[in-house]
Amino acid sequence: MNKSENPDEEKQVENLDKGFTVKEVASFINETPNVIRNWFKELRQYIPHEKSDKGNGYNIYKREGIERFKEIQALHREQNWSMKQIEHYFATGGESFKPEPEKKAGELIAEELKAMREEMAALREENKQMKEQLDNQENFNKEFVIPGIQQIKDEVSSIRGSIERDKELDEFNRAAKEAKQLIAAANENPDKQKRGLFARLFGK
């Protein structure tokens, strides 16, 4: 496949040395994250890895680690090697060994159940981490976000009240000013002002 046929894969290859998370490794080699976690659990000492510099405790896999995952994938998927066989292969630097005897149905079922239990355990751990993150977010909201919103509402309410009071005061001042003008005019010409006031009040 040439570069133009799959630009996303080309970009991933270019970013190998920056480090991939479990999910990114799984996507890159077409496996599920739980499979990657199980392989790492079984063969941890043979898979190059390092901790993320973001302080979240997650493992990061760079080029050598991803190549090792691809090697495990080839041995396990294509040659049907067990994790024990692959571990022996890595531990002895590729020393040959006799294939394990064919397993009985009961052993295969037991291994399948074990894999299912491990996957369930990984899912429970992932759910636990998600719950902790949600709890932390909820606590943060209670401590900072909700009080902040209430404070903003109180300030808006106070500003609205101040505006209403200013309007009432302006209306009062306007009415008082008009009354003073009427009183002053009445003092200057009592008869005329009375007629003018009467006309204003009754429209005559």
Disulfide bonds with the S-S distance in Angstrom:
none
